[in-house]
C-alpha cells in the first residue's frame, strides 16, 4: 500500500521526485512506518538472532508476495498457515502482536528493518522461506522453489509462477 500511495503522491521533474500532495505524502509515510512495524514483528517472530541479510530476505518474501498478489503487506502476513507469528491460533500470537518499543530486542530488530528498507539495497526476488531446523527438513512445497539459498537459519527461494519483478 505504501508503494502505491507513494507513486500517487509525487511526480518527477528531470528524474527528481517532486512533492505534489502533502496530505497524501504524509499518508504514504504513515503507511510505510506501519509496514516497518509489521516487518519488525515478522523478524522477531521468525528469528531474533537473524543476520541482516536473513532479516531482509524475510521481509522481501512478504513484500514480493504482496506485490504479486496485489494485496497489502499486512494481509499477506495474516494469510492462514504462512507466517506463524501472525496466526491467531499460534501460542505466540499475543506476544508477537505486543512486540514494539520498550521490548528488550526492539532496537536491534529495528536496525535490521532499517537495513532491509534502505533504498540503496537491491531487494531479492524471494517469495518463500522455511526454518531449516524447526521444520525438521524441507516442507512439501520446497522442491518447487527456484533461486534457492540459505541465509542463517532459513532457506529462501522464489516460487515458480511468481513474477520476476
C-alpha positions in Angstrom: 0.0 0.0 0.0 2.8 2.4 0.9 4.4 1.9 -2.5 1.1 2.6 -4.4 0.4 5.7 -2.4 4.0 7.0 -2.9 3.6 6.7 -6.6 0.4 8.6 -6.5 1.8 11.4 -4.2 4.7 12.6 -6.4 5.7 13.4 -9.9 9.2 13.6 -11.2 11.0 16.6 -12.7 14.2 15.6 -14.6 14.4 12.4 -12.5 14.0 14.2 -9.2 10.8 13.4 -7.1 8.7 16.5 -6.5 6.0 16.6 -3.8 2.6 17.0 -5.3 0.2 16.5 -2.4 1.4 16.9 1.2 -1.6 15.1 2.8 -1.1 12.2 0.5 2.7 12.2 1.1 2.0 12.2 4.9 -0.3 9.1 4.4 2.5 7.4 2.4 4.9 8.0 5.3 2.4 6.7 7.9 1.7 3.6 5.8 5.4 2.9 5.4 6.0 3.2 9.1 3.1 0.8 9.8 4.7 -1.7 7.3 8.0 -1.4 9.0 6.4 -2.0 12.4 4.9 -5.2 11.0 8.2 -6.2 9.4 9.9 -5.9 12.9 7.2 -8.2 14.3 7.9 -10.6 11.4 11.6 -10.7 12.0 11.2 -11.0 15.8 8.7 -13.8 15.5 10.8 -15.8 13.0 14.3 -15.4 14.3 15.5 -13.0 17.0 19.1 -13.7 16.0 18.6 -13.1 12.3 21.6 -11.8 10.2 20.9 -8.6 8.3 20.6 -10.4 5.0 18.3 -13.1 6.5 16.1 -10.5 8.0 15.9 -8.5 4.7 15.0 -11.7 2.8 12.2 -12.5 5.2 10.8 -9.0 4.6 11.4 -9.4 0.8 9.4 -12.6 0.8 6.3 -11.0 2.3 6.7 -7.8 0.2 7.1 -9.8 -3.0 4.0 -11.8 -2.3 2.1 -8.7 -1.6 3.1 -7.1 -4.9 2.5 -10.3 -6.9 -1.0 -10.8 -5.3 -1.9 -7.1 -5.3 -2.6 -7.3 -1.5 -1.4 -5.2 1.4 1.6 -6.3 3.3 -0.4 -7.0 6.5 -2.9 -9.2 4.6 -0.1 -11.3 3.3 1.3 -11.8 6.9 -2.2 -12.7 8.1 -2.8 -15.4 5.5 -3.5 -18.8 7.1 -0.5 -21.1 7.6 2.0 -18.7 6.2 3.8 -16.6 8.9 3.3 -18.5 12.2 3.7 -15.4 14.4 0.7 -13.8 12.7 -1.6 -16.8 13.1 -4.2 -16.1 15.8 -4.0 -19.8 16.7 -0.3 -19.6 17.4 0.7 -19.7 21.1 3.0 -16.8 20.5 0.4 -14.6 18.7 -0.3 -12.2 21.5 3.4 -11.9 22.3 4.2 -11.1 18.6 1.4 -8.6 18.3 2.7 -6.8 21.5 6.2 -6.6 20.2 7.3 -2.9 19.8 9.1 -0.1 21.6 10.1 -1.0 25.1 10.8 -4.6 24.3 14.4 -5.6 25.1 15.0 -6.7 21.4 13.2 -3.8 19.8 16.2 -1.6 19.0 18.3 -4.4 17.4 15.3 -5.7 15.4 14.5 -2.1 14.3 18.1 -1.7 13.0 17.6 -4.9 10.8 14.3 -3.4 9.5 16.1 -0.1 8.6 18.8 -2.0 6.7 16.2 -4.0 4.8 14.3 -0.8 3.8 17.5 1.0 2.8 16.8 2.4 -0.7 20.3 1.5 -1.8 19.7 -2.2 -1.1 18.6 -4.2 -4.0 15.7 -6.5 -2.8 15.8 -10.2 -3.6 13.1 -12.0 -5.6 12.4 -14.5 -2.8 8.8 -15.3 -2.1 9.0 -18.2 0.4 11.3 -19.5 3.1 11.3 -22.0 5.9 13.2 -22.6 9.1 15.7 -25.5 8.5 15.9 -27.0 12.0 12.4 -26.2 13.3 10.7 -27.9 10.4 12.9 -31.0 10.5 13.5 -30.9 6.8 12.2 -29.1 3.8 8.4 -28.7 3.5 6.4 -30.4 0.7 6.4 -27.3 -1.4 10.2 -26.6 -1.2 11.1 -28.6 -4.4 9.1 -26.1 -6.4 11.4 -23.2 -5.4 13.9 -21.7 -7.7 16.9 -19.4 -6.9 17.3 -21.3 -3.6 19.8 -20.1 -1.0 20.4 -20.5 2.7 20.9 -17.5 5.0 21.2 -18.0 8.7 18.6 -20.4 10.0 16.4 -20.2 6.9 16.3 -21.4 3.3 14.8 -19.0 0.8 13.6 -19.3 -2.8 11.2 -18.0 -5.3 8.1 -20.0 -6.2 7.7 -20.6 -9.9 4.9 -18.6 -11.3 5.6 -15.5 -9.2 6.6 -12.6 -11.3 10.3 -11.9 -11.5 9.7 -8.2 -10.8 
